[in-house]
Amino acid sequence: MRNNQRRLGQPKSPQPSSPGAMAPNLAFAVPTEFVELPSQGKFYPEDHPLHLQETVEIKFMTAKDEDILSSRSLIKKGVVIDRLLSNILVNKQINLDDLLVGDKNALIIAARITGYGEQYDTNVSCPVCGLASQFSFNLADTEINQGGADEIDEVTETDKGTFKFSLPKTKVDIEVRLLNGHDEKKLQHLAEKRKKYDLGETTFTDQLRTVIISVNGNSEMMTLTSFIENMPALDSRYFRNILRQITPNIDMTQIFACQNCGHSGEMEVPFTADFFWPQR
């Protein structure tokens, strides 16, 4: 944690006052900390405030931020987390929608830790017996995947910040980009719209349409859509694996142990209502 007393203008300790004198005004500086960005700022354009920045500074959550989290109107609109993050970011030039999804996830986790600690207790359904029980996760026990193509022989990174690789079954050359906040909102809107009209889920294919830029150098939407809808399962699985490796993000996989049947195995930490609204 960074000491911000001087930077935020917290006054020096007051001198002892004479008996009967009025107590000095109290001023408090909100502490801040630097959050490591999974992307290390490598995938932002030169004019972005996070270009080549390895960390970003946030303020600790305060009682005022809890007012944001308890706002029914913000919750109903689905913007409560974004409003919280905007409030705790020290650099107000950063647009949340421009953040890569993995960097935003890092901010969400860091914000929760500053507000309610590293321990995250929530109900989890066992993948084996199906029974739900309360389990405690440690949010500090996470690893960072910095993404990129440095350690992946099959992938080439372009000077535009995109990635190219070939699919094993069709031998098609694919070019993809990383998801940001704008894409996340777009995908969420599409999912809600399909649910409203009972059209069925197309989450994965919608994501493919968003991240795939070209197929064999062709970027026409009709060509992309046709290929995506007919992509062999072998290529689809390979694609998901490559996309996971090149995407900078927080690895939220932890060991879960079922109290009912004794099953133990890896599980991705679930984001439930207990995450920012813990039962206390």
N, C-alpha and C positions, 0 to 999 in steps of 0.2 A: 504493500500500500504506500502511496506517495504522500509525503508531508506537504500539504498545500497551504499552510498557515500564512506564509509570506505571499504566495502567488494570489490567493483569494482575498487577501487583505484582512486577515484576522488580526485584531490588535494585540499588542504585547500585554503581558500580564499586568493588571492595574496595580499602582502603588497603594500601600495601605492608606486608608482614609482616616481622617480624624473622627472621633466619636460624634455621632449625630449627623455626619455628612451623608448625602444621598448616595445610594449604591450606584456604581457606574453602569452604563448600558451594557448589556450582554450581547455579544455578536458571535455567531457560530459559522465556521466554514465547513461545508460538506466535503468529506474526504473523497478522494478519487483514486482510481487505479488504472493501470494500462492493461488492456486485454490483447493477447496475442491473436493476430488475424491468421487463420489457416492459409489464406492466399499469400501472405507476406506482401500484399500490395502489388504482386507481379502481373496481375491480369486486368489492371485498371489502366485506362488511357492516360497519357501524360498530363492532361488538363484536369484529371480527377484529384480531389484532395487526399486520397489514399494511395496514389500512385507510388509504388515502391515503399510504402509505409508498413512496417512489420507489426505495429501495434496501434490501437486507438484508445483514447482516454475517455472514461466514463465516470460519472458521479455515482456514489453509493445511493441505493434506493432510500427514500425518506418517507415520512408520513404523508407528505403531499403526493408522492408517487402512488401511495396506497389509495388515495382518493381517485386517482386515474383508474386503477385496477378495479375499483368498486363502482365505477360509473356504468350504470345500466345502459345508457344510450350508446356509449363507446363499445360496450360488449355486444349489444344488438347489431351495431354497424360492422362488427368484426375488425375494428381498428384499434382496439385497446392496447395490444402489445406494441404496435407501431407507435402509438402516442407515448407510451412509456419509454421506449427506446429513444425517441426524438427528444424527450425531456432530459434523459440522463447523458446524452452525448455532449461532450464539452465543445467540440467543433461543430457549430451549427451550420457550417457550409456543407456538411455531409448529408446527402439525400438518401434516406433509407431504401428507396426503390432502386437506387443505383448500386446498392451493395450486392455482392455475390451472396447466394443463399447460404453458403457455408460460413461466411463472415458474419452474417446476420445471426445465424444459430449460435456462434460463439458469444455474441453480445447478449443474446437471450439467456444463455446459461450463466454468464458472468453476472448479469443483473439479478438473477434469482439468488445466486450465492451471496451477493452483497446484501440482499434484503432479508433472506430467510435461512441462510446457511447452506452448507454443502449437503446435508442429509435431506433426502427426498423420499418421503413415505407415501405410498399410494397402493391402491388395490390392483393386483395383477392376476389375470386368468392363466392358469397353467396350460401350456400347449399339449400336455399329455392327458391329464385327468379332467381338464376343463373347469375345475373349481377355482374360485377367486379367493385370494388371501392378501393380507397387507404385507408388502415387502419394502425394505429400505435400500435405496440406491445412494451411492456417493457420487455427487455431481463433479467433484474434483478429480475423480478417478477416470479421466478421459484421455484419449490420445488424439493428436492432431494429424490429419492427412493433408499435406501441403499441396497435393495435386500436381498437375503438370505432366509433362511427358519425359522428364529427365531419366527416369528409371524404367521406362516401358519401351522396349525395342520396337514393338509393332506400331507405335504412335509417333507422329511428327507434329511438332508445334509450329504454326505459321507465324509470320511477323504481324499478323492481324489479331493474334491471341486466340486463334481457332486451332482445332486439332484434326488431323487426318489419319485414317487407318482403313484397312481392308477387312471385309467380313469373310469368315472362313468358308462358308457354304457357297454363296453366290459370287464371291470374289469381287464384289462391288466396292468401289472406293467411296468412303463416307467422309464428309467434313462436318464437324459439330462445333458448337460454342457452349459456354457455360451459362447456367441459369442465374438470373438476378431477381431482384424484388419485383420489377415490372412483370416478369414472366410468371412469378409465383402468384401474383394477383390475377393475372389473366387465366391461369390454369384453375385457380380456385373459382373464379367467376364461371368458367365453362362447366366445372363440375356441379356447381349449384344450379345452373340453368338446366342441365340434363336431368338432375334430380327433380327439379320442379315440374318438368314435363314428362317424367317417368320414361326417359329415353335410354336408361342403362348407362353403366360406367364405361368411360373410354380413357381412363386416367393415363395409362402408359402410352397409348398411341397419341394422345394430345401432347404429352411431354416430348415424344419423338418429333412431332411436327414443329415443336418450338425450338428444339436444340439442333436439329439437322439442317444444315445450310445448303448442302449440295450432295447429289448422288452421281458419281462418275462425272463430276464437273457441271451437271445440270441442276439449276436452282429453281426451275419452274415449279409452282405449287402443285400442279396436277401430277407432274412426274414424281415429286416427293411423296404426295399422298398415296399414289398408286403403289409405290415401292413399300412404304411403311405398312400399308394394310395387307400386303402379301409377303412380308418379310418372313422367311423360314424361322421356326422356333430356335434352331441352332444359332443362327445369326443374331436373333433377338437376345438370347442369353449372353452371347459373347459381347454384344453391344452394351448391355447393362453392366457387365463386369468392367469393361473399359471405361465407361462413363463414370462409374464409381471411383475408379483409380485416378482419373485425371481431374476430378472435381475436388477442390480444397474444401475440407469440412471437418467437423468434430465427430470422432468415432464414439457413438453413444452405446456401444455394445458392452454389456456387463454380464457377469454370471448371476443367474437366477436359480434359487433353490426353492422348490415347492414344499410347503409345510404339510401338505396333505398326502401326496403320494411319494415324496422323496426325490422326484425328478430334479436333476441339476443340469444346466446347460446355458449357453449364451443366449441373451435376449437384448434387443434394442430397448433402451429406456423409454417407456411410454410417456407421452406428454398428455397428462390428464388435467382435470380442473384443479387437482391438488398442487400442480406445479407452481402457479402464482397465487393460488388461493388455498394454502395449506390449512388443514383442520387443526386449530389450536384453541 
